[in-house]
Amino acid sequence: MGMRAAHAGASADAVRAARIDAAERVAAVARSRAVDFMVLCGDTFEDNQVDRALVARVVEVLASCRCPVYVIPGNHDALVAGSVWSDASWSRAPTVRVLREESPVDAPGGATLWPCIAKARHDERDPTAWVRAPSDGRVHVVLAHGTVESVHFEEPWYPIARDCADRTRADYVALGHFHGYTGYASGDGAVRMAYSGTHEPTRFGERDPGQALVVSVARSGDVPAIEPVVTGALRWVLLEASLQELGDVGRVRERVEALGDGAKTLLRLKLDGYLRVDEQEALVTLAERVRAGFLFGRVESTLRPAPTDTAWTRSLPVGPVLDCAQRLARWADPSCVDRPEGVSADVAARALLELYVMASAGD
């Protein structure tokens, strides 16, 4: 909550508002399922500098769950002096509890929670190392924020071993930090540890975001039943296409049109390959469709002119410009064997495209 969403451009406000709406859907799930309690495993907020009015709004949403809510700080909203956790709003919501110490906490339904607290942005220690759940018949749930080993992630802090559930003897390990749903099997093959992911997608390229997990454990030692429930509304779509043949621009347009509701979709379209001159106008129309037809739309292109598509050069006047175009076209062909030293096919193709743009502007 409180992310800047600069990567969403002018749609940043809508993206931030969607995260509040999704939080309300999470609370609705808690009410409709009559859960015993809810946990948030860190990074509830973008950082400790978010507006305190937003903190109060989040507390209000959590209080609407009608069940106890337990929250641990993550590395983005670490438990430090002056953090969001010092805001007075938390004390006005008796059902919402921020866990500030590494000490077992009794929760409804015969559960014991083991909160692993983030007290700094970066830490290279396993936050679950202190946990050793006893065999006392209670359902033991570890709340942790960090990166499970072997998971490639841009913030590899707070390392957590893949055998965490076995080592801690926990019935379930609830994880925060990674943005998509991911489960991890214990030694017996049962999934006893999982990231719920973010309640609303955050950016392009995330895997299975926008969900909450409803987890049921009947009694200590039972395999947890894990049910992902969709809570997100926005779609962050990354489309990649390589243009190779005549008509490929039209086929990409069909893929874009098939996305449907643009009001809830952020689209990033990445194009590479070759662009034929006679499809230039179609590409411009496609780019306009992407920018205007979605909540957010951006086209990223590394297209080069098709090496064999030099029909446009016939309109050039006889002279040095035509000679230059013909040489560049020949050098841009990957099969060319007499290219000057230091000139690659890619450089020649880009120069040819620049010459085409200049010639078109001249017309």
C-alpha positions in Angstrom: 0.0 0.0 0.0 1.3 3.5 -0.9 3.4 2.4 -3.8 4.3 5.3 -6.1 3.5 3.3 -9.2 5.6 5.6 -11.4 5.9 2.7 -13.8 2.2 3.1 -14.5 2.6 6.7 -15.7 -0.5 8.8 -15.6 -2.5 5.8 -14.3 -0.6 5.8 -11.0 -3.6 7.1 -9.0 -5.9 4.4 -10.4 -3.3 1.8 -9.6 -3.0 3.0 -6.0 -6.8 3.2 -5.6 -7.1 -0.4 -6.9 -5.0 -1.6 -4.0 -7.4 -0.2 -1.5 -10.3 -1.8 -3.4 -8.5 -5.1 -3.4 -7.8 -4.9 0.4 -11.5 -4.5 0.9 -12.1 -7.6 -1.1 -9.6 -9.5 1.1 -11.6 -8.3 4.1 -14.8 -9.5 2.4 -13.3 -13.0 2.0 -12.4 -13.1 5.7 -16.0 -12.2 6.6 -17.7 -14.6 4.1 -15.5 -17.5 5.1 -15.7 -16.8 8.8 -12.0 -17.4 9.2 -10.6 -17.8 12.7 -7.9 -15.1 12.0 -6.0 -13.4 9.2 -2.3 -12.8 8.9 -0.3 -10.2 6.9 3.3 -11.3 6.5 5.2 -8.0 5.9 5.4 -5.2 3.3 1.9 -4.2 4.0 3.2 -0.7 3.1 5.6 0.4 0.4 7.9 2.0 3.1 7.8 3.8 6.4 7.3 7.2 4.7 3.7 6.6 3.4 1.1 9.1 4.3 -0.4 8.5 7.8 -3.9 9.0 6.4 -3.3 5.9 4.3 -2.1 4.0 7.4 -5.4 4.9 9.1 -7.4 3.7 6.1 -5.6 0.4 6.0 -6.3 -0.1 9.7 -9.9 0.6 9.1 -10.1 -2.0 6.3 -8.4 -4.6 8.5 -10.7 -3.9 11.3 -13.7 -4.7 9.0 -12.6 -8.3 8.7 -14.5 -9.1 11.9 -11.8 -11.5 13.0 -8.4 -11.0 14.7 -5.8 -9.8 12.3 -2.1 -10.3 13.0 0.5 -8.2 11.1 4.3 -8.5 11.1 6.7 -5.9 9.7 8.5 -6.7 6.5 11.7 -5.3 5.1 9.9 -2.4 3.3 8.0 -1.4 6.5 10.6 -2.6 9.0 10.0 -2.1 12.7 12.3 0.9 13.3 11.9 4.2 15.1 9.2 6.3 13.6 7.8 3.5 11.4 4.2 3.1 10.3 3.7 0.8 13.3 4.1 3.8 15.7 0.9 5.4 14.3 -1.9 5.8 16.8 -4.4 4.2 14.4 -3.2 0.7 15.4 -4.2 1.3 19.0 -7.8 2.2 18.0 -8.5 -1.2 16.4 -8.6 -3.8 19.1 -8.9 -6.7 16.6 -5.8 -5.7 14.7 -2.5 -6.5 16.3 1.0 -5.7 15.2 3.4 -8.4 16.4 6.5 -6.6 17.5 8.4 -9.4 19.3 9.8 -12.8 18.4 7.7 -14.6 20.9 4.9 -17.2 20.4 1.4 -15.8 20.3 -1.8 -17.7 21.0 -4.5 -17.2 18.3 -8.1 -18.5 17.9 -8.8 -22.0 16.7 -6.1 -23.6 18.9 -3.3 -22.0 16.9 0.1 -20.6 18.0 1.8 -18.0 15.9 5.5 -17.6 15.6 6.2 -14.1 14.3 9.5 -13.5 12.5 10.0 -9.7 12.7 11.9 -7.6 10.2 13.8 -4.9 12.0 15.8 -3.5 9.1 15.6 -3.1 5.3 18.4 -5.6 4.7 19.4 -8.6 6.8 21.3 -11.7 5.7 20.1 -13.9 8.5 17.3 -16.4 8.3 14.4 -14.8 10.2 13.0 -18.2 11.2 16.2 -19.6 12.8 14.8 -19.1 16.3 11.6 -21.1 15.8 11.2 -24.6 17.4 7.5 -25.5 17.7 6.8 -28.0 20.5 4.6 -31.1 20.0 1.8 -29.9 22.2 -1.3 -30.6 20.0 -1.7 -27.0 18.9 -1.5 -25.9 15.3 1.8 -24.0 14.9 1.9 -21.3 12.2 5.2 -19.4 11.4 4.8 -15.9 10.0 7.9 -14.9 8.1 9.1 -12.4 5.5 12.0 -13.2 3.3 13.3 -15.0 0.3 13.2 -18.8 0.1 16.5 -20.2 -1.1 17.0 -20.8 -4.8 14.3 -18.2 -5.6 15.6 -15.5 -8.0 14.3 -12.2 -6.6 15.6 -8.7 -6.8 15.6 -8.4 -3.0 17.3 -11.5 -1.7 17.3 -10.5 1.9 16.1 -12.5 4.9 17.0 -15.9 3.5 14.6 -18.8 4.4 15.5 -22.4 3.9 13.2 -24.6 1.7 12.9 -27.1 4.6 11.7 -24.4 7.0 8.4 -26.2 7.8 10.2 -29.4 8.6 13.0 -27.7 10.6 10.6 -25.6 12.7 8.1 -28.4 13.0 5.4 -25.9 11.9 2.0 -27.0 10.5 2.2 -24.1 8.1 4.6 -21.3 7.2 3.0 -18.2 5.9 5.4 -16.2 3.8 5.6 -12.6 2.6 8.0 -10.7 0.2 7.6 -12.6 -3.1 4.7 -11.1 -5.1 3.1 -14.2 -6.6 1.6 -17.4 -5.1 4.2 -20.1 -4.6 4.0 -23.2 -2.5 6.8 -25.4 -1.2 6.6 -29.1 -0.4 7.9 -30.5 2.9 9.8 -33.8 3.2 6.6 -35.7 3.1 5.5 -34.1 -0.2 2.8 -31.9 1.4 2.8 -28.2 0.8 3.2 -26.6 4.3 4.8 -23.3 3.3 3.6 -20.7 0.7 3.7 -17.2 -0.4 0.3 -15.7 -0.8 1.6 -13.0 -3.1 0.2 -9.5 -3.3 -3.5 -8.9 -3.0 -3.4 -6.8 -6.1 -0.8 -7.1 -9.0 2.1 -4.7 -8.6 4.0 -4.6 -11.9 4.6 -6.4 -15.2 6.0 -9.9 -15.2 4.7 -11.2 -11.9 3.6 -14.8 -11.6 0.2 -15.5 -10.1 -0.3 -12.2 -8.1 -3.6 -10.7 -7.0 -4.7 -13.4 -4.6 -5.3 -14.2 -0.9 -4.9 -17.7 0.5 -7.5 -19.4 2.7 -5.6 -22.0 4.7 -7.3 -24.7 6.7 -5.6 -27.0 9.2 -8.0 -29.3 11.1 -5.5 -30.4 13.7 -1.8 -30.5 14.3 0.0 -32.7 11.8 -2.7 -32.6 9.2 -1.9 -31.4 5.7 -3.0 -27.8 5.2 -5.7 -27.2 2.6 -4.6 -24.1 0.7 -7.2 -22.3 -1.5 -6.1 -19.3 -3.6 -8.9 -16.7 -3.8 -8.7 -14.0 -6.5 -8.8 -10.5 -4.9 -7.0 -8.4 -7.6 -8.8 -6.5 -10.4 -6.1 -5.0 -12.6 -4.3 -7.0 -15.2 -0.6 -6.2 -16.0 -0.1 -7.8 -19.4 3.3 -8.1 -21.0 3.0 -9.0 -24.7 6.2 -9.8 -26.7 6.2 -10.3 -30.5 8.8 -10.7 -33.2 7.8 -9.3 -36.6 9.3 -11.5 -39.4 6.7 -11.7 -42.1 4.3 -9.4 -44.0 1.1 -9.3 -42.0 2.7 -9.8 -38.5 1.7 -6.3 -37.4 -2.0 -7.2 -38.1 -1.6 -10.5 -36.1 -0.1 -8.5 -33.2 -3.1 -6.2 -33.4 -5.4 -9.2 -33.1 -3.6 -10.3 -29.9 -4.1 -6.8 -28.5 -7.8 -6.7 -29.4 -8.3 -10.2 -27.8 -7.3 -8.7 -24.4 -10.8 -7.2 -24.1 -11.5 -4.8 -21.2 -8.9 -2.1 -21.5 -10.2 -0.1 -18.5 -8.7 -2.7 -16.1 -5.6 -3.6 -18.2 -2.1 -2.2 -18.2 -0.3 -3.3 -21.3 3.3 -3.3 -22.2 3.9 -4.4 -25.8 7.5 -5.3 -26.8 8.3 -5.6 -30.4 11.5 -6.8 -32.2 12.4 -8.2 -35.6 11.9 -6.5 -38.9 9.5 -3.8 -40.0 8.5 -3.5 -43.7 8.0 -0.1 -45.0 4.5 -0.9 -46.2 3.5 -1.8 -42.6 4.8 1.4 -41.1 1.3 3.0 -41.0 -0.2 -0.1 -39.5 2.4 0.0 -36.8 1.6 3.6 -36.0 -2.1 2.7 -35.8 -1.3 -0.2 -33.5 0.7 2.0 -31.2 -2.1 4.5 -31.0 -4.5 1.7 -30.1 -2.3 0.5 -27.3 -1.9 4.0 -25.8 -5.5 5.0 -26.1 -7.3 1.7 -25.5 -6.0 0.7 -22.0 -5.7 2.0 -18.5 -2.0 2.2 -19.4 -0.4 1.3 -22.7 3.2 1.4 -23.9 5.0 0.1 -27.0 8.7 -0.7 -26.7 10.3 -1.4 -30.1 13.7 -2.6 -31.3 12.4 -3.1 -34.8 14.8 -2.8 -37.7 13.9 -2.3 -41.3 13.6 -5.5 -43.3 16.9 -5.9 -45.1 15.2 -6.9 -48.4 12.5 -4.3 -48.1 14.1 -1.4 -50.1 11.1 -0.5 -52.3 11.1 3.0 -50.8 14.6 3.7 -52.1 13.2 3.8 -55.7 11.6 7.2 -54.9 15.0 8.7 -54.0 16.7 11.0 -56.5 19.8 9.6 -58.3 22.8 10.7 -56.4 24.6 10.2 -53.1 21.5 9.6 -51.0 20.3 6.8 -53.2 23.9 5.3 -53.3 24.0 5.5 -49.5 20.6 3.7 -49.2 21.7 0.9 -51.5 24.9 0.4 -49.6 23.2 0.3 -46.2 20.6 -2.1 -47.5 23.3 -4.5 -48.7 25.2 -4.2 -45.4 22.1 -4.7 -43.4 21.5 -8.1 -45.0 22.9 -10.7 -42.5 24.2 -12.7 -45.4 26.4 -9.8 -46.7 30.1 -10.8 -46.9 31.7 -7.5 -48.0 30.6 -5.3 -45.1 33.3 -2.8 -44.0 35.3 -3.6 -40.9 33.5 -2.3 -37.8 30.1 -2.2 -39.4 27.5 -4.7 -38.2 24.3 -5.7 -39.9 22.4 -4.2 -36.9 24.2 -0.9 -37.2 23.6 -0.7 -40.9 19.9 -1.6 -40.5 19.5 1.1 -37.9 21.2 3.6 -40.1 18.9 2.6 -43.0 15.9 3.2 -40.8 17.2 6.7 -39.9 17.7 7.4 -43.6 14.2 6.3 -44.3 12.8 8.6 -41.6 14.8 11.5 -43.0 13.8 10.8 -46.5 10.1 10.6 -45.4 10.4 13.9 -43.6 11.9 15.5 -46.7 8.9 14.4 -48.7 
